[in-house]
Amino acid sequence: MNKILAKLCVIIGPSESGKDTLISGARLLLKNEKRYVFVEREITRPKTKGAENHIEISRNEFERKKRAKEYSLYWFANGLGYGVTNLDRYLRQGKFTILNGSRGALKDICEKYKGAVIIQVEVPAELLRERLQARARESSSDIDARLARGIALKVLDPKILNFINDKA
């Protein structure tokens, strides 16, 4: 009998690239498989309709948890704090763990979780601009900044799996 070892799979890519859609599809397909866990992130942003699934947390509480070392992993992106609390516990339990991660935190993730499988979701810039505009959460200059950040943070590494999501 084959035993599946604990493994971390991190999905990275810009906002509106389709990471949440991929994760939701995997969650649906694996809903009866107890060995898979989809980690929820705590984010210093209010929960709103249409936003990614997350646990809302205040900036003060985020900072408190960070200082108390309650996060397995945390990072900052686009002015927000992101934290993950139960990642290490799930891996110790032998779970195959899926995380919506961050390209900006990738170095820390790979140093701490050797052998993590990284899937980078890529989207052509104009399609990504359309998606960001459609969600109507940011100004045009904020969208330009996000697109520039996306180019700067694109990971060029042959060990990373690239998924091209170029469908409207």
N, C-alpha and C positions, 0 to 999 in steps of 0.2 A: 504494500500500500504506500502511495506517495504522500509524503507530508509536506504541505505548503509552509514554507518558512515565512516569518513576518517580513513584510516588505512595505516600503513607503512609495507611493506614486504621487508625484506633485505635478499639477497642471498649472502652467504659467502662460502668460500672454496679456495683451492689453485689455482694458475694460471694453466690453462689447465685442470681444473676439469670438465668443461662443463657448467659453470655458464652462459657464453654468449650465448651458444646454447639454454639453457633453457629460458633465457630472450628473445632471438630472437623468439623462438617458441610462447611464451606467447604474445609477441608484435604482431605477425602475427594473432593469434587467437582473440586478443582483439582490433584490429586496428579500428573497427567501434564503440567501446565502449568509449564514451567521459569521463566516470568517472575514467578511468585508465590512469595513467601517468608513463612513464618510464624515470627516471631521468638520465641525462647524467652527467658524472663526468668530472671535469677538472683534467688533469694529466700532470705532468712536464716531459712528454716524447713526442717525435715527433710522429705524426700519421703515421703509416706504414701499408702497405697492410697486411691483415691477423690479425692485432692487434684488440683488443676490441674497440668498438665504444666509443670515448671520444673526449673531446675538448682539444686540445693541448694548453699548457700554459707554459710560461717561469718560471724558478725558481724565478726570481725577481718579476714578476707579481703575482705569487702564494703567495709569502711572503707579498707583499703589500696588497693583498686581505685578507689574514689571519689577518694581523695587523689591517686592517680597519673593521674587523668583518663582511665581506661580505659573508662568508661561513656559511651555516646552520650547516655544518659538514665538518671536514677535518681530515686527518690522513696521516701518513707516512708509507710506506712499500717498502721494497726492494730498498731503495735509492731514491724513488720517492715521490712527494707530490700529494695527491688526495684531491680535494675539490668539494663540492656540494653547489650550490648557491640557488636554488629555492625550496628546499625541504619543508621548513616551509610554504611558500606561497601555495604550492599545497595542503598541509594538511589542512591549514586554509580554502581553497576553497572546502574542502570535498572530495578531490580526493583520490582514492585508489592508492598509490604510490609505485612503485617497484624500488629498488635500488640495484645495484651490490656493495656490501659493503666489509668490511674487518674484518677478525677475530680479528686482532689487535685493531680495533676500536670498537669492540662489546660492551665492558663495557660502553664506552661513548654513543654509540647508545642507549643501553637499559636504561641508566639513563635519557637521554634527551627525548626519545620517548617510554614512558611506553606503554606496550601492543603491541609493534612491533612484527610482525610475523617473525621469523628467520628460514630460510631454509639453512642448511649446506649441501653442495655437497661434497661427499667423493669419492675418487678414490684409488684403491690399489696402493701402492708405485711404483711397477715395471711398471705398466701401465702409471702412472703419469710421471715417468722418461722417458719412450718412447715418450710421447707427448711433453715433454719439449725439448728433444733432436731433435725431428722432426721440431720444430719451429726454431731451429738454431739461437737463439738470445743470448744464454749464454754459458759460458764455462762449462766444466764438474764440476769444483769446485763450480761454481755458482749454478748449478743444485743440487748438493749435499746440498748446503746451503739452497736452497728453500725446498728441501725434509725434511731437519731437522727442518726448521721453520714450515712446515706443521704439523709435529708430535707435536711440542711444542705448536702450536696454536689450535690444534683440541679441539673443545668445547664439553665437556661432561656435558650435561644439559638436563634433561627430557622434558623441555619446548621447546627445539629446535627440529624442524623437520629435520630428516636426510634423504638425498637422496643419495643412493649408485649408482654411475655412473661407473659401471665396464665393460662396453662394449667398445671394441676397435674401 
